[in-house]
Amino acid sequence: MVNDIAALDLTDDEYTVVQSLIRNKYKATDADGNVVLRGKQKMLKMKEEFPFTDADGNAAFTVKAGGILDIAGDYTLIDDETDEAVVVLDQNYSLFTDTWKIRDPDTEALIATIESKSTLISVLRHFIGVAGLIPHAYEISDADGDHVGTIDGKFSLKDTYDVTIDDASDVPKEAIVAAAMVVDAIEGN
């Protein structure tokens, strides 16, 4: 598949993403509870940066912000083995809905969209700030608008998301799982 990451082979259709209690540090486990991916937001960087490792701690890919303090911008997922851009996570900032686009880095063609399922929760989060206690839920669709999967938050002390991929024939699973971590960190969920 185009947009694959050389160091990873995510074959499951369900993953759980859990944030650490202390900082924007994440792990993703497969349906059997095995760690398949770890990621963390580098602290004190002018540009946002998230290095990711595989289950054995080997560098897999890095997500880098396109600009300094990139509030509504793009984040490029770069394969650490090939040093090639794999996809771009493009945040479309709005007070009414949280929307992220996964795009091809060369053509900028849309690969997938990750969009908040609830406008009300998005609005509460942006205006009141207490909605951080309410788990977020996102719908994932491909470039044609067809359902790909979901990212569903759970009530927990740590930000925890169930990532379900029902049809990833046109969307790289690695980008979806990475996006669940990056979206949580950037949006301060």
For each residue, the residues with C-beta under 8 A, 3 or more apart:
1: 4 172
2: 104 172
3: 86 87 104 111 172 175
4: 1 8 86 172 174
5: 8 60 61 77 79 81 86 172 174
6: 79 81 82
7: 54 58 59 60 61 79 80 81
8: 4 5 36 37 54 60 61 174
9:
10: 15 30 36 37 173 174 177
11: 173
12: 15 30 31 36
13: 31 149 164 165 166 168
14: 30 31 162 163 164 165
15: 10 12 28 29 30 31 36 162 163 165 177 180
16: 28 29 160 161 162 163
17: 26 27 28 151 160 161 163 177 180 181 184
18: 26 27 28 29 156 158 159 160 161
19: 24 25 26 158 159 160 181 184 185
20: 23 24 25 26 158
21: 157 158
22: 25
23: 20 40 41 43
24: 19 20 40 41 184 185
25: 19 20 22 38 39 40 41
26: 17 18 19 20 38 39 40 181 184 185
27: 17 18 35 37 38 39
28: 15 16 17 18 35 36 37 38 39 163 177 180 181
29: 15 16 18 32 33 34 35 36
30: 10 12 14 15 33 34 36
31: 12 13 14 15
32: 29
33: 29 30
34: 29 30 55
35: 27 28 29 38 55
36: 8 10 12 15 28 29 30 54 55 177
37: 8 10 27 28 52 53 54 55 60 174 177 178
38: 25 26 27 28 35 52 53 57
39: 25 26 27 28 50 51 52 53 63 178 181 182
40: 23 24 25 26 50 51
41: 23 24 25 48 49 50 185
42: 45 48 49 50 51
43: 23
44:
45: 42 48 49
46: 68
47: 64 65 66 67 68 70
48: 41 42 45 63 64 65 70 75 186
49: 41 42 45 62 63 64 65
50: 39 40 41 42 62 63 64 75 178 181 182 185
51: 39 40 42 59 62 80
52: 37 38 39 59 60 61 62 63 178 181
53: 37 38 39 56 57 58 59 60
54: 7 8 36 37 57 58 60
55: 34 35 36 37
56: 53
57: 38 53 54
58: 7 53 54
59: 7 51 52 53 62 80 81
60: 5 7 8 37 52 53 54 79 80
61: 5 7 8 52 77 78 79 80 86 174 178
62: 49 50 51 52 59 77 78 80
63: 39 48 49 50 52 75 76 77 78 89 178 182
64: 47 48 49 50 75 76 78
65: 47 48 49 68 70 73 74 75
66: 47 70 73 74 75 76
67: 47 70 73
68: 46 47 65
69:
70: 47 48 65 66 67 73 74 75 91
71: 91 93
72: 91 92 93
73: 65 66 67 70 90 91
74: 65 66 70 88 89 90 91 103
75: 48 50 63 64 65 66 70 88 89 90 91 182 186
76: 63 64 66 85 87 88 89 105
77: 5 61 62 63 85 86 87 88 89 174 175 178
78: 61 62 63 64 83 84 85 86
79: 5 6 7 60 61 82 83 84 85 86
80: 7 51 59 60 61 62 83
81: 5 6 7 59
82: 6 79
83: 78 79 80
84: 78 79
85: 76 77 78 79 88 105 106
86: 3 4 5 61 77 78 79 105 172 174 175
87: 3 76 77 102 103 104 105 111 172 175
88: 74 75 76 77 85 102 103 104 105 108
89: 63 74 75 76 77 100 101 102 175 178 179 182 183
90: 73 74 75 100 101 102 103
91: 70 71 72 73 74 75 99 100 186
92: 72 99 100 101
93: 71 72
94: 97 98 99 122
95: 122 123 126 127
96: 119 122 123
97: 94 115 116 119 122
98: 94 115 116 122 136 138 183 187
99: 91 92 94 113 114 115 116
100: 89 90 91 92 113 114 115 179 183
101: 89 90 92 110 112 113 114
102: 87 88 89 90 110 111 112 113 114 171 175 176 179
103: 74 87 88 90 108 109 110 111
104: 2 3 87 88 107 108 109 111
105: 76 85 86 87 88 108
106: 85
107: 104
108: 88 103 104 105
109: 103 104 143
110: 101 102 103 113 143
111: 3 87 102 103 104 142 143 170 171 172 175
112: 101 102 140 141 142 143 148 170 171 175 176
113: 99 100 101 102 110 140 141 145
114: 99 100 101 102 138 139 140 151 176 179 183
115: 97 98 99 100 138 139 141
116: 97 98 99 119 121 122 136 137 138 139
117: 137 138 139 150
118: 121 122 136 137
119: 96 97 116 122 123
120: 123 124
121: 116 118 124 125 131 134 136 137
122: 94 95 96 97 98 116 118 119 125 126
123: 95 96 119 120 126 127
124: 120 121 127 128 130 131 134
125: 121 122 128 129 131 132 134 136 187 189
126: 95 122 123
127: 95 123 124
128: 124 125 131
129: 125 132
130: 124 133
131: 121 124 125 128 134
132: 125 129 188 189
133: 130
134: 121 124 125 131 153
135: 152 153 154 155 156
136: 98 116 118 121 125 151 153 161 189
137: 116 117 118 121 150 151 152 153
138: 98 114 115 116 117 150 151 152 183
139: 114 115 116 117 147 150
140: 112 113 114 147 148 149 150 151 165 171 176
141: 112 113 115 144 145 146 147 148
142: 111 112 145 146 148 167 170 171
143: 109 110 111 112 170
144: 141
145: 113 141 142
146: 141 142 167
147: 139 140 141 166 167
148: 112 140 141 142 165 166 167 168 170 171 176
149: 13 140 163 164 165 166 167 168 176
150: 117 137 138 139 140 162 163 164
151: 17 114 136 137 138 140 161 162 163 164 176 179 180 183
152: 135 137 138 161 162 164
153: 134 135 136 137 159 160 161 189
154: 135 160 161 162
155: 135
156: 18 135 159 160
157: 21
158: 18 19 20 21
159: 18 19 153 156 184 189
160: 16 17 18 19 153 154 156
161: 16 17 18 136 151 152 153 154 180 184
162: 14 15 16 150 151 152 154
163: 14 15 16 17 28 149 150 151 176 177 180
164: 13 14 149 150 151 152
165: 13 14 15 140 148 149 168 171 173 176
166: 13 147 148 149
167: 142 146 147 148 149
168: 13 148 149 165 171 172 173 176
169:
170: 111 112 142 143 148
171: 102 111 112 140 142 148 165 168 175 176
172: 1 2 3 4 5 86 87 111 168 175 176
173: 10 11 165 168 176 177
174: 4 5 8 10 37 61 77 86 177 178
175: 3 77 86 87 89 102 111 112 171 172 178 179
176: 102 112 114 140 148 149 151 163 165 168 171 172 173 179 180
177: 10 15 17 28 36 37 163 173 174 180 181
178: 37 39 50 52 61 63 77 89 174 175 181 182
179: 89 100 102 114 151 175 176 182 183
180: 15 17 28 151 161 163 176 177 183 184
181: 17 19 26 28 39 50 52 177 178 184 185
182: 39 50 63 75 89 178 179 185 186
183: 89 98 100 114 138 151 179 180 186 187 189
184: 17 19 24 26 159 161 180 181 187 189
185: 19 24 26 41 50 181 182 188
186: 48 75 91 182 183
187: 98 125 183 184
188: 132 185
189: 125 132 136 153 159 183 184
